[in-house]
Every structure is written in C-alpha cells, then in structure tokens.
Amino acid sequence: MNKTVLLEVKDKIGYITINRPEALNALSSQVLKDLNEVLDTVEASQEIQVVIVTGAGEKSFVAGADIKEMDTMTPTEAFEYMTYANDTFSKLANLRQPSIAAINGYALGGGMELALSTDIRLGHEKILLGFPEVTLGIIPGFAGTQRMSRLIGASKAKELILTARNVKADEALSLGIINHLVPVDQLLEEAEKLAKSILKNAPLAVEKAKHVITVGVELPLQHAIRLETEAEALLFSTEDKVEGMRAFVEKRKAVFNKK
Ligand code: CAA
C-alpha cells in the first residue's frame, strides 16, 4: 500500500505531502497516524529546518476529515478520532521548525484545520477554503472553531462556520487566512522562496521566535514578555549570536552553524 503521508528532505526543507489523491487527501485514521509519525521524524531531525505541507494531486490540499469513516463512528470512536487528530495537529503547530502550508486546492473542514495548524499559509488563485461541517450535522472538530477565531476574530470565524460558506482565494487573502496569494504554477516555488528566506537566518533564533509567539499569544502579556526575555537571554549563549553580531560589525554575511 502507498504511504498516505510522504516526507522528502531537500536543502534543509522537509516536504510533507498528504498522499491520498483518490479521496482528495481526506484525513482517514491511517493518514492521521502516518502524519503523526512523520511529525515525530521532523521534530527529531537535525537536518530539517523548515517544513512545507501540501496535498498530492492537482485538485486538493485536503478535503476534510474522512466522511465515509465518520459515517459509522460511535460517539466514543468520534471522541478518539478527534482527540488523536487534535494531538497530531497540535504537534504540527508546536513543531520546533517553522511550517508553511502550500494550499493547492480544496482546504475544507479538517483540511482548513490542518492549514491553520501551520505557521504561514500560501494559496493559489484556484483554492477553495471553508468549513462544511454544519451541513453534515457536526462542527469543526480538529480545532477549527478555536484556531480560526484566534486568527481572524470570533465574529468572522462564526460567519464562516455557521453559514458553511466557501471562500475563494482573494477573500481568504483579505481575511488574513492566507498570507500570500500566488499564481497556480508557482505555488511550490513561492513556498520554497519563503522557506529559503527563513533558512538564511540563525536557526536557533528562528526556532525560539516561533516558540515564543506560539506559546506567548495564549499567555497574559506580562508572562509572554517574560518568556520572550528569557528566550532572548538564552540566545546570548549561542555561537550564532556571536557570529551574527560579529558579521554585522565586520560588514560581511553571517555563517550560522546552529550552535
Ligand atoms: N471524506 C471522504 N471522502 C472524500 C472526502 C471526504 N472529506 N472528500 C472527497 N472524498 C472522496 C469522494 O467521496 C470521492 O470518492 P469516490 O470516487 O470513491 O466517490 C473522491 O473523494 C472524489 O470526490 P468528488 O467526486 O466528490 O469530487 P468533486 O470534485 O466532485 O467534489 C468536493 C469535490 C467539493 C471537495 C467534494 O468531494 C466534497 O464536498 N467533499 C467533502 C468536503 C467536506 O465536507 N469536508 C469536511 C468534512 S467534515 C470535517 O472535516 C470534520 C472535522 O473537522 C473533524
């Protein structure tokens, strides 16, 4: 059987591809399990410094949780399925490395929620985003109610979730759901450009900046600022900080070694 989630590593970028194109990359239990394992590999990798998440095929990023599998689930099984998916998506959100979603088509329900668990989202002109859950008699269950509200505000998130209205690329951009809208044939290239503009910076500083923002936005401001101050002080113990500042003084390009 083909792997439902692929991981390829090239030039410090980890490419995660949800690989179930025959079902528009819907998130079956098997996909979630494979994604969970891939994320463990990424977290432990010393080589991967940025992650790009995308969907296999031309049509779909991810068309949601697997409706055919959910069709026969008991409430207990649904609880386990949602909990496992949320643990997996939180693993992605809290990954040491920054992550970029290259949204290449439908990002519906669980697909939207997967994209919301990455740090930066790019989409092309033909994407379609939304939360169809209430048309199925359920609600977004992979943290969409929470992550979308935190991203665009509760009122706009409520409008999208309660109406189940799909959003095209230009509206997704103006709502701030995607960071950039790019031409269809340049999606991966633009995601790689963005990844490379992160890769040129000090890797430990990048990791700390991500961590402080991800954790800090959930904390009271004074605690979050303290977290930032402690992370900053820790970075003063790194060789890359010495190199970064010395390179500035010597008017040359810094060479970082992740130390
Ligand atoms: N689950 C399971 N199978 C899915 C699927 C999903 N979410 N989305 C698509 N598929 C399957 C279809 O059943 C079909 O399989 P068969 O060929 O075996 O019939 C195959 O993928 C191709 O799909 P379509 O023929 O429907 O393709 P289309 O181009 O006509 O339509 C679409 C595309 C509009 C995305 C349509 O497939 C669709 O509406 N999909 C469901 C989208 C959805 O409701 N997502 C939310 C799921 S609920 C959720 O995610 C809950 C949560 O938060 C936990």
Residues whose N, C-alpha, C, O or C-beta is under 5 A from the ligand:
A	BS01	CAA	E22 A23 L24 A26 A63 G64 A65 D66 I67 K68 Y106 L108 G109 G110 P132 E133 I139 P140 G141 F142
